[in-house]
Amino acid sequence: MVSDKFSNVVIRLSVTSISLSAKLCNKLDEIKYEKGFSSRSEVVKDALKTYLSE
């Protein structure tokens, strides 16, 4: 588990590792820069939240 501290709030996150093709990594990078995400992880988290909420 990883803990982030933000405004006296501790958020516990699980770390998951995935392997992706270079093509998918490049697409993640494109989305990251186009949408202003801070990392590939943020892109993946946003995509999963969207997918799982449908």
N, CA, C, O and CB atoms as a CASP TS submission, in Angstrom:
PFRMAT TS
TARGET T0000
AUTHOR 0000-0000-0000
METHOD Language model
MODEL 1
PARENT N/A
ATOM      1  N   MET     1       0.830  -1.181   0.000  1.00  0.00           N
ATOM      2  CA  MET     1       0.000   0.000   0.000  1.00  0.00           C
ATOM      3  C   MET     1       0.876   1.246   0.000  1.00  0.00           C
ATOM      4  O   MET     1       1.942   1.278   0.613  1.00  0.00           O
ATOM      5  CB  MET     1      -0.945  -0.003   1.205  1.00  0.00           C
ATOM      6  N   VAL     2       0.404   2.259  -0.695  1.00  0.00           N
ATOM      7  CA  VAL     2       1.074   3.551  -0.727  1.00  0.00           C
ATOM      8  C   VAL     2       0.151   4.552  -0.055  1.00  0.00           C
ATOM      9  O   VAL     2      -1.057   4.536  -0.292  1.00  0.00           O
ATOM     10  CB  VAL     2       1.427   3.989  -2.194  1.00  0.00           C
ATOM     11  N   SER     3       0.693   5.408   0.768  1.00  0.00           N
ATOM     12  CA  SER     3      -0.129   6.422   1.427  1.00  0.00           C
ATOM     13  C   SER     3       0.194   7.792   0.856  1.00  0.00           C
ATOM     14  O   SER     3       1.365   8.152   0.729  1.00  0.00           O
ATOM     15  CB  SER     3       0.094   6.406   2.958  1.00  0.00           C
ATOM     16  N   ASP     4      -0.826   8.554   0.512  1.00  0.00           N
ATOM     17  CA  ASP     4      -0.680   9.939   0.085  1.00  0.00           C
ATOM     18  C   ASP     4      -1.256  10.818   1.174  1.00  0.00           C
ATOM     19  O   ASP     4      -2.348  10.557   1.678  1.00  0.00           O
ATOM     20  CB  ASP     4      -1.384  10.199  -1.284  1.00  0.00           C
ATOM     21  N   LYS     5      -0.522  11.866   1.540  1.00  0.00           N
ATOM     22  CA  LYS     5      -1.052  12.810   2.523  1.00  0.00           C
ATOM     23  C   LYS     5      -1.473  14.065   1.778  1.00  0.00           C
ATOM     24  O   LYS     5      -0.695  14.636   1.014  1.00  0.00           O
ATOM     25  CB  LYS     5       0.003  13.139   3.640  1.00  0.00           C
ATOM     26  N   PHE     6      -2.704  14.489   2.005  1.00  0.00           N
ATOM     27  CA  PHE     6      -3.230  15.680   1.366  1.00  0.00           C
ATOM     28  C   PHE     6      -4.211  16.317   2.327  1.00  0.00           C
ATOM     29  O   PHE     6      -5.239  15.724   2.653  1.00  0.00           O
ATOM     30  CB  PHE     6      -3.903  15.354  -0.001  1.00  0.00           C
ATOM     31  N   SER     7      -3.904  17.517   2.782  1.00  0.00           N
ATOM     32  CA  SER     7      -4.784  18.247   3.703  1.00  0.00           C
ATOM     33  C   SER     7      -5.200  17.394   4.900  1.00  0.00           C
ATOM     34  O   SER     7      -6.388  17.291   5.208  1.00  0.00           O
ATOM     35  CB  SER     7      -6.025  18.733   2.966  1.00  0.00           C
ATOM     36  N   ASN     8      -4.233  16.790   5.568  1.00  0.00           N
ATOM     37  CA  ASN     8      -4.495  15.983   6.764  1.00  0.00           C
ATOM     38  C   ASN     8      -5.341  14.744   6.497  1.00  0.00           C
ATOM     39  O   ASN     8      -5.889  14.162   7.433  1.00  0.00           O
ATOM     40  CB  ASN     8      -5.174  16.825   7.796  1.00  0.00           C
ATOM     41  N   VAL     9      -5.457  14.335   5.248  1.00  0.00           N
ATOM     42  CA  VAL     9      -6.212  13.137   4.887  1.00  0.00           C
ATOM     43  C   VAL     9      -5.220  12.116   4.347  1.00  0.00           C
ATOM     44  O   VAL     9      -4.399  12.441   3.490  1.00  0.00           O
ATOM     45  CB  VAL     9      -7.339  13.456   3.832  1.00  0.00           C
ATOM     46  N   VAL    10      -5.291  10.895   4.837  1.00  0.00           N
ATOM     47  CA  VAL    10      -4.428   9.833   4.339  1.00  0.00           C
ATOM     48  C   VAL    10      -5.265   8.935   3.439  1.00  0.00           C
ATOM     49  O   VAL    10      -6.291   8.397   3.856  1.00  0.00           O
ATOM     50  CB  VAL    10      -3.784   9.020   5.513  1.00  0.00           C
ATOM     51  N   ILE    11      -4.810   8.781   2.198  1.00  0.00           N
ATOM     52  CA  ILE    11      -5.496   7.928   1.230  1.00  0.00           C
ATOM     53  C   ILE    11      -4.593   6.731   0.964  1.00  0.00           C
ATOM     54  O   ILE    11      -3.441   6.896   0.564  1.00  0.00           O
ATOM     55  CB  ILE    11      -5.829   8.707  -0.104  1.00  0.00           C
ATOM     56  N   ARG    12      -5.101   5.551   1.180  1.00  0.00           N
ATOM     57  CA  ARG    12      -4.306   4.340   0.949  1.00  0.00           C
ATOM     58  C   ARG    12      -4.616   3.806  -0.445  1.00  0.00           C
ATOM     59  O   ARG    12      -5.770   3.572  -0.801  1.00  0.00           O
ATOM     60  CB  ARG    12      -4.600   3.254   2.036  1.00  0.00           C
ATOM     61  N   LEU    13      -3.560   3.622  -1.217  1.00  0.00           N
ATOM     62  CA  LEU    13      -3.693   3.142  -2.584  1.00  0.00           C
ATOM     63  C   LEU    13      -2.986   1.805  -2.730  1.00  0.00           C
ATOM     64  O   LEU    13      -1.905   1.605  -2.175  1.00  0.00           O
ATOM     65  CB  LEU    13      -3.127   4.166  -3.583  1.00  0.00           C
ATOM     66  N   SER    14      -3.586   0.900  -3.466  1.00  0.00           N
ATOM     67  CA  SER    14      -2.926  -0.356  -3.805  1.00  0.00           C
ATOM     68  C   SER    14      -2.098  -0.129  -5.059  1.00  0.00           C
ATOM     69  O   SER    14      -2.504   0.612  -5.954  1.00  0.00           O
ATOM     70  CB  SER    14      -3.960  -1.511  -4.014  1.00  0.00           C
ATOM     71  N   VAL    15      -0.949  -0.761  -5.120  1.00  0.00           N
ATOM     72  CA  VAL    15      -0.085  -0.648  -6.289  1.00  0.00           C
ATOM     73  C   VAL    15      -0.279  -1.888  -7.150  1.00  0.00           C
ATOM     74  O   VAL    15      -0.162  -3.015  -6.667  1.00  0.00           O
ATOM     75  CB  VAL    15       1.413  -0.477  -5.877  1.00  0.00           C
ATOM     76  N   THR    16      -0.577  -1.672  -8.430  1.00  0.00           N
ATOM     77  CA  THR    16      -0.777  -2.755  -9.382  1.00  0.00           C
ATOM     78  C   THR    16       0.152  -2.524 -10.561  1.00  0.00           C
ATOM     79  O   THR    16       0.261  -1.403 -11.058  1.00  0.00           O
ATOM     80  CB  THR    16      -2.265  -2.843  -9.846  1.00  0.00           C
ATOM     81  N   SER    17       0.808  -3.558 -11.001  1.00  0.00           N
ATOM     82  CA  SER    17       1.724  -3.456 -12.134  1.00  0.00           C
ATOM     83  C   SER    17       1.123  -4.154 -13.343  1.00  0.00           C
ATOM     84  O   SER    17       0.588  -5.257 -13.225  1.00  0.00           O
ATOM     85  CB  SER    17       3.103  -4.063 -11.786  1.00  0.00           C
ATOM     86  N   ILE    18       1.211  -3.509 -14.520  1.00  0.00           N
ATOM     87  CA  ILE    18       0.726  -4.124 -15.755  1.00  0.00           C
ATOM     88  C   ILE    18       1.793  -3.982 -16.833  1.00  0.00           C
ATOM     89  O   ILE    18       2.619  -3.071 -16.788  1.00  0.00           O
ATOM     90  CB  ILE    18      -0.616  -3.479 -16.216  1.00  0.00           C
ATOM     91  N   SER    19       1.764  -4.881 -17.789  1.00  0.00           N
ATOM     92  CA  SER    19       2.666  -4.822 -18.939  1.00  0.00           C
ATOM     93  C   SER    19       1.849  -4.448 -20.163  1.00  0.00           C
ATOM     94  O   SER    19       0.808  -5.046 -20.434  1.00  0.00           O
ATOM     95  CB  SER    19       3.411  -6.181 -19.156  1.00  0.00           C
ATOM     96  N   LEU    20       2.332  -3.446 -20.906  1.00  0.00           N
ATOM     97  CA  LEU    20       1.628  -2.961 -22.090  1.00  0.00           C
ATOM     98  C   LEU    20       2.576  -2.919 -23.276  1.00  0.00           C
ATOM     99  O   LEU    20       3.792  -2.801 -23.120  1.00  0.00           O
ATOM    100  CB  LEU    20       1.020  -1.568 -21.835  1.00  0.00           C
ATOM    101  N   SER    21       2.000  -3.016 -24.454  1.00  0.00           N
ATOM    102  CA  SER    21       2.808  -2.894 -25.668  1.00  0.00           C
ATOM    103  C   SER    21       3.295  -1.450 -25.807  1.00  0.00           C
ATOM    104  O   SER    21       2.738  -0.537 -25.198  1.00  0.00           O
ATOM    105  CB  SER    21       1.991  -3.325 -26.928  1.00  0.00           C
ATOM    106  N   ALA    22       4.325  -1.259 -26.603  1.00  0.00           N
ATOM    107  CA  ALA    22       4.843   0.089 -26.852  1.00  0.00           C
ATOM    108  C   ALA    22       3.760   0.968 -27.467  1.00  0.00           C
ATOM    109  O   ALA    22       3.682   2.160 -27.169  1.00  0.00           O
ATOM    110  CB  ALA    22       6.079   0.036 -27.777  1.00  0.00           C
ATOM    111  N   LYS    23       2.925   0.385 -28.323  1.00  0.00           N
ATOM    112  CA  LYS    23       1.844   1.137 -28.968  1.00  0.00           C
ATOM    113  C   LYS    23       0.868   1.692 -27.924  1.00  0.00           C
ATOM    114  O   LYS    23       0.474   2.856 -28.002  1.00  0.00           O
ATOM    115  CB  LYS    23       1.093   0.239 -29.977  1.00  0.00           C
ATOM    116  N   LEU    24       0.479   0.863 -26.949  1.00  0.00           N
ATOM    117  CA  LEU    24      -0.430   1.324 -25.899  1.00  0.00           C
ATOM    118  C   LEU    24       0.237   2.366 -24.995  1.00  0.00           C
ATOM    119  O   LEU    24      -0.407   3.328 -24.578  1.00  0.00           O
ATOM    120  CB  LEU    24      -0.913   0.135 -25.061  1.00  0.00           C
ATOM    121  N   CYS    25       1.504   2.179 -24.697  1.00  0.00           N
ATOM    122  CA  CYS    25       2.224   3.166 -23.882  1.00  0.00           C
ATOM    123  C   CYS    25       2.289   4.508 -24.598  1.00  0.00           C
ATOM    124  O   CYS    25       2.128   5.559 -23.977  1.00  0.00           O
ATOM    125  CB  CYS    25       3.646   2.669 -23.558  1.00  0.00           C
ATOM    126  N   ASN    26       2.525   4.470 -25.904  1.00  0.00           N
ATOM    127  CA  ASN    26       2.558   5.708 -26.684  1.00  0.00           C
ATOM    128  C   ASN    26       1.203   6.395 -26.663  1.00  0.00           C
ATOM    129  O   ASN    26       1.129   7.620 -26.559  1.00  0.00           O
ATOM    130  CB  ASN    26       2.981   5.423 -28.129  1.00  0.00           C
ATOM    131  N   LYS    27       0.124   5.613 -26.762  1.00  0.00           N
ATOM    132  CA  LYS    27      -1.227   6.179 -26.709  1.00  0.00           C
ATOM    133  C   LYS    27      -1.489   6.802 -25.341  1.00  0.00           C
ATOM    134  O   LYS    27      -2.071   7.883 -25.249  1.00  0.00           O
ATOM    135  CB  LYS    27      -2.285   5.095 -27.015  1.00  0.00           C
ATOM    136  N   LEU    28      -1.058   6.117 -24.272  1.00  0.00           N
ATOM    137  CA  LEU    28      -1.202   6.685 -22.928  1.00  0.00           C
ATOM    138  C   LEU    28      -0.464   8.016 -22.820  1.00  0.00           C
ATOM    139  O   LEU    28      -0.974   8.968 -22.229  1.00  0.00           O
ATOM    140  CB  LEU    28      -0.676   5.702 -21.868  1.00  0.00           C
ATOM    141  N   ASP    29       0.739   8.078 -23.393  1.00  0.00           N
ATOM    142  CA  ASP    29       1.512   9.319 -23.362  1.00  0.00           C
ATOM    143  C   ASP    29       0.802  10.435 -24.125  1.00  0.00           C
ATOM    144  O   ASP    29       0.786  11.581 -23.675  1.00  0.00           O
ATOM    145  CB  ASP    29       2.907   9.090 -23.947  1.00  0.00           C
ATOM    146  N   GLU    30       0.215  10.108 -25.278  1.00  0.00           N
ATOM    147  CA  GLU    30      -0.536  11.104 -26.052  1.00  0.00           C
ATOM    148  C   GLU    30      -1.677  11.671 -25.219  1.00  0.00           C
ATOM    149  O   GLU    30      -1.851  12.887 -25.137  1.00  0.00           O
ATOM    150  CB  GLU    30      -1.084  10.484 -27.357  1.00  0.00           C
ATOM    151  N   ILE    31      -2.452  10.787 -24.603  1.00  0.00           N
ATOM    152  CA  ILE    31      -3.593  11.216 -23.783  1.00  0.00           C
ATOM    153  C   ILE    31      -3.103  12.028 -22.590  1.00  0.00           C
ATOM    154  O   ILE    31      -3.708  13.037 -22.226  1.00  0.00           O
ATOM    155  CB  ILE    31      -4.418   9.994 -23.301  1.00  0.00           C
ATOM    156  N   LYS    32      -2.016  11.587 -21.989  1.00  0.00           N
ATOM    157  CA  LYS    32      -1.446  12.281 -20.832  1.00  0.00           C
ATOM    158  C   LYS    32      -1.150  13.738 -21.174  1.00  0.00           C
ATOM    159  O   LYS    32      -1.525  14.640 -20.425  1.00  0.00           O
ATOM    160  CB  LYS    32      -0.161  11.576 -20.353  1.00  0.00           C
ATOM    161  N   TYR    33      -0.485  13.969 -22.292  1.00  0.00           N
ATOM    162  CA  TYR    33      -0.121  15.334 -22.673  1.00  0.00           C
ATOM    163  C   TYR    33      -1.329  16.135 -23.161  1.00  0.00           C
ATOM    164  O   TYR    33      -1.458  17.316 -22.839  1.00  0.00           O
ATOM    165  CB  TYR    33       0.948  15.305 -23.757  1.00  0.00           C
ATOM    166  N   GLU    34      -2.213  15.500 -23.935  1.00  0.00           N
ATOM    167  CA  GLU    34      -3.394  16.193 -24.461  1.00  0.00           C
ATOM    168  C   GLU    34      -4.337  16.638 -23.351  1.00  0.00           C
ATOM    169  O   GLU    34      -4.877  17.743 -23.398  1.00  0.00           O
ATOM    170  CB  GLU    34      -4.140  15.294 -25.435  1.00  0.00           C
ATOM    171  N   LYS    35      -4.535  15.782 -22.352  1.00  0.00           N
ATOM    172  CA  LYS    35      -5.507  16.053 -21.288  1.00  0.00           C
ATOM    173  C   LYS    35      -4.871  16.664 -20.037  1.00  0.00           C
ATOM    174  O   LYS    35      -5.579  17.055 -19.108  1.00  0.00           O
ATOM    175  CB  LYS    35      -6.222  14.774 -20.913  1.00  0.00           C
ATOM    176  N   GLY    36      -3.543  16.746 -20.011  1.00  0.00           N
ATOM    177  CA  GLY    36      -2.864  17.370 -18.878  1.00  0.00           C
ATOM    178  C   GLY    36      -2.731  16.505 -17.637  1.00  0.00           C
ATOM    179  O   GLY    36      -2.620  17.027 -16.528  1.00  0.00           O
ATOM    180  N   PHE    37      -2.740  15.191 -17.809  1.00  0.00           N
ATOM    181  CA  PHE    37      -2.531  14.296 -16.671  1.00  0.00           C
ATOM    182  C   PHE    37      -1.073  14.379 -16.229  1.00  0.00           C
ATOM    183  O   PHE    37      -0.191  14.685 -17.031  1.00  0.00           O
ATOM    184  CB  PHE    37      -2.914  12.830 -17.033  1.00  0.00           C
ATOM    185  N   SER    38      -0.827  14.108 -14.958  1.00  0.00           N
ATOM    186  CA  SER    38       0.533  14.182 -14.429  1.00  0.00           C
ATOM    187  C   SER    38       1.345  12.911 -14.680  1.00  0.00           C
ATOM    188  O   SER    38       2.573  12.932 -14.601  1.00  0.00           O
ATOM    189  CB  SER    38       0.485  14.463 -12.951  1.00  0.00           C
ATOM    190  N   SER    39       0.660  11.805 -14.982  1.00  0.00           N
ATOM    191  CA  SER    39       1.370  10.539 -15.188  1.00  0.00           C
ATOM    192  C   SER    39       0.493   9.556 -15.961  1.00  0.00           C
ATOM    193  O   SER    39      -0.712   9.759 -16.108  1.00  0.00           O
ATOM    194  CB  SER    39       1.796   9.926 -13.833  1.00  0.00           C
ATOM    195  N   ARG    40       1.115   8.499 -16.445  1.00  0.00           N
ATOM    196  CA  ARG    40       0.352   7.419 -17.083  1.00  0.00           C
ATOM    197  C   ARG    40      -0.620   6.802 -16.084  1.00  0.00           C
ATOM    198  O   ARG    40      -1.742   6.440 -16.437  1.00  0.00           O
ATOM    199  CB  ARG    40       1.302   6.332 -17.648  1.00  0.00           C
ATOM    200  N   SER    41      -0.180   6.687 -14.838  1.00  0.00           N
ATOM    201  CA  SER    41      -1.045   6.106 -13.802  1.00  0.00           C
ATOM    202  C   SER    41      -2.346   6.881 -13.679  1.00  0.00           C
ATOM    203  O   SER    41      -3.413   6.288 -13.520  1.00  0.00           O
ATOM    204  CB  SER    41      -0.323   6.080 -12.450  1.00  0.00           C
ATOM    205  N   GLU    42      -2.263   8.200 -13.751  1.00  0.00           N
ATOM    206  CA  GLU    42      -3.475   9.023 -13.665  1.00  0.00           C
ATOM    207  C   GLU    42      -4.394   8.762 -14.854  1.00  0.00           C
ATOM    208  O   GLU    42      -5.615   8.738 -14.696  1.00  0.00           O
ATOM    209  CB  GLU    42      -3.108  10.517 -13.598  1.00  0.00           C
ATOM    210  N   VAL    43      -3.825   8.569 -16.038  1.00  0.00           N
ATOM    211  CA  VAL    43      -4.626   8.253 -17.230  1.00  0.00           C
ATOM    212  C   VAL    43      -5.348   6.926 -17.026  1.00  0.00           C
ATOM    213  O   VAL    43      -6.546   6.816 -17.290  1.00  0.00           O
ATOM    214  CB  VAL    43      -3.730   8.194 -18.503  1.00  0.00           C
ATOM    215  N   VAL    44      -4.621   5.927 -16.559  1.00  0.00           N
ATOM    216  CA  VAL    44      -5.201   4.597 -16.354  1.00  0.00           C
ATOM    217  C   VAL    44      -6.281   4.648 -15.270  1.00  0.00           C
ATOM    218  O   VAL    44      -7.347   4.056 -15.435  1.00  0.00           O
ATOM    219  CB  VAL    44      -4.100   3.575 -15.969  1.00  0.00           C
ATOM    220  N   LYS    45      -6.017   5.350 -14.164  1.00  0.00           N
ATOM    221  CA  LYS    45      -7.025   5.460 -13.097  1.00  0.00           C
ATOM    222  C   LYS    45      -8.298   6.120 -13.614  1.00  0.00           C
ATOM    223  O   LYS    45      -9.400   5.665 -13.309  1.00  0.00           O
ATOM    224  CB  LYS    45      -6.465   6.262 -11.905  1.00  0.00           C
ATOM    225  N   ASP    46      -8.152   7.189 -14.393  1.00  0.00           N
ATOM    226  CA  ASP    46      -9.320   7.879 -14.939  1.00  0.00           C
ATOM    227  C   ASP    46     -10.092   6.970 -15.892  1.00  0.00           C
ATOM    228  O   ASP    46     -11.322   6.925 -15.856  1.00  0.00           O
ATOM    229  CB  ASP    46      -8.892   9.165 -15.664  1.00  0.00           C
ATOM    230  N   ALA    47      -9.364   6.245 -16.744  1.00  0.00           N
ATOM    231  CA  ALA    47     -10.017   5.330 -17.692  1.00  0.00           C
ATOM    232  C   ALA    47     -10.760   4.216 -16.953  1.00  0.00           C
ATOM    233  O   ALA    47     -11.878   3.865 -17.328  1.00  0.00           O
ATOM    234  CB  ALA    47      -8.977   4.720 -18.658  1.00  0.00           C
ATOM    235  N   LEU    48     -10.151   3.665 -15.917  1.00  0.00           N
ATOM    236  CA  LEU    48     -10.803   2.609 -15.137  1.00  0.00           C
ATOM    237  C   LEU    48     -12.042   3.125 -14.416  1.00  0.00           C
ATOM    238  O   LEU    48     -13.072   2.451 -14.387  1.00  0.00           O
ATOM    239  CB  LEU    48      -9.826   2.020 -14.126  1.00  0.00           C
ATOM    240  N   LYS    49     -11.947   4.314 -13.836  1.00  0.00           N
ATOM    241  CA  LYS    49     -13.117   4.895 -13.163  1.00  0.00           C
ATOM    242  C   LYS    49     -14.265   5.059 -14.152  1.00  0.00           C
ATOM    243  O   LYS    49     -15.411   4.735 -13.840  1.00  0.00           O
ATOM    244  CB  LYS    49     -12.761   6.260 -12.522  1.00  0.00           C
ATOM    245  N   THR    50     -13.955   5.561 -15.343  1.00  0.00           N
ATOM    246  CA  THR    50     -14.982   5.748 -16.369  1.00  0.00           C
ATOM    247  C   THR    50     -15.565   4.409 -16.791  1.00  0.00           C
ATOM    248  O   THR    50     -16.785   4.260 -16.865  1.00  0.00           O
ATOM    249  CB  THR    50     -14.405   6.483 -17.588  1.00  0.00           C
ATOM    250  N   TYR    51     -14.713   3.438 -17.066  1.00  0.00           N
ATOM    251  CA  TYR    51     -15.154   2.117 -17.518  1.00  0.00           C
ATOM    252  C   TYR    51     -16.008   1.423 -16.458  1.00  0.00           C
ATOM    253  O   TYR    51     -17.051   0.850 -16.776  1.00  0.00           O
ATOM    254  CB  TYR    51     -13.943   1.244 -17.869  1.00  0.00           C
ATOM    255  N   LEU    52     -15.576   1.473 -15.223  1.00  0.00           N
ATOM    256  CA  LEU    52     -16.276   0.765 -14.148  1.00  0.00           C
ATOM    257  C   LEU    52     -17.572   1.451 -13.720  1.00  0.00           C
ATOM    258  O   LEU    52     -18.436   0.816 -13.115  1.00  0.00           O
ATOM    259  CB  LEU    52     -15.366   0.630 -12.953  1.00  0.00           C
ATOM    260  N   SER    53     -17.715   2.732 -14.024  1.00  0.00           N
ATOM    261  CA  SER    53     -18.943   3.433 -13.640  1.00  0.00           C
ATOM    262  C   SER    53     -20.048   3.297 -14.685  1.00  0.00           C
ATOM    263  O   SER    53     -21.184   3.704 -14.441  1.00  0.00           O
ATOM    264  CB  SER    53     -18.647   4.899 -13.406  1.00  0.00           C
ATOM    265  N   GLU    54     -19.728   2.733 -15.838  1.00  0.00           N
ATOM    266  CA  GLU    54     -20.734   2.558 -16.901  1.00  0.00           C
ATOM    267  C   GLU    54     -21.607   1.357 -16.644  1.00  0.00           C
ATOM    268  O   GLU    54     -22.503   1.064 -17.436  1.00  0.00           O
ATOM    269  CB  GLU    54     -20.062   2.417 -18.260  1.00  0.00           C
TER
END
